[in-house]
Amino acid sequence: MDINSLRILTTVFSFIVFIGIIVWVWRHRNTSDFKDAANLPFKDD
């Protein structure tokens, strides 16, 4: 395995992780959690 193969594997792995994060964010069951988190700066203590 040379350095170019390692670079290709790293790029493919990073892309898979990126797609996984996108899917996790856009799932409907997480929507209410993200809406609550988005409103945290506007809540008064």
C-alpha positions as CSV (number, residue, x, y, z in Angstrom):
1,M,0.0,0.0,0.0
2,D,1.5,3.3,-1.0
3,I,0.7,6.8,0.1
4,N,-1.8,7.4,-2.7
5,S,-3.9,4.4,-1.6
6,L,-3.9,5.7,2.0
7,R,-5.0,9.1,0.7
8,I,-7.9,7.6,-1.3
9,L,-9.0,5.5,1.7
10,T,-8.9,8.6,3.9
11,T,-11.0,10.6,1.4
12,V,-13.6,7.9,1.0
13,F,-13.8,7.4,4.8
14,S,-14.2,11.1,5.3
15,F,-17.0,11.3,2.7
16,I,-18.8,8.4,4.3
17,V,-18.7,10.1,7.7
18,F,-19.9,13.4,6.1
19,I,-22.9,11.6,4.5
20,G,-23.6,9.9,7.8
21,I,-23.7,13.3,9.6
22,I,-26.0,14.7,7.0
23,V,-28.4,11.8,7.4
24,W,-28.3,12.0,11.2
25,V,-29.1,15.8,11.1
26,W,-32.0,15.4,8.7
27,R,-33.8,12.6,10.5
28,H,-37.2,13.7,11.7
29,R,-36.8,12.3,15.2
30,N,-33.9,14.8,15.9
31,T,-35.8,17.8,14.7
32,S,-37.3,18.8,18.0
33,D,-33.8,18.5,19.7
34,F,-32.2,20.8,17.1
35,K,-35.1,23.3,17.4
36,D,-34.6,23.4,21.2
37,A,-30.9,23.9,20.8
38,A,-31.4,26.7,18.2
39,N,-33.5,28.6,20.7
40,L,-31.1,28.3,23.7
41,P,-29.4,31.7,23.1
42,F,-32.8,33.4,23.3
43,K,-34.0,31.9,26.6
44,D,-33.8,34.1,29.7
45,D,-32.5,32.6,32.8
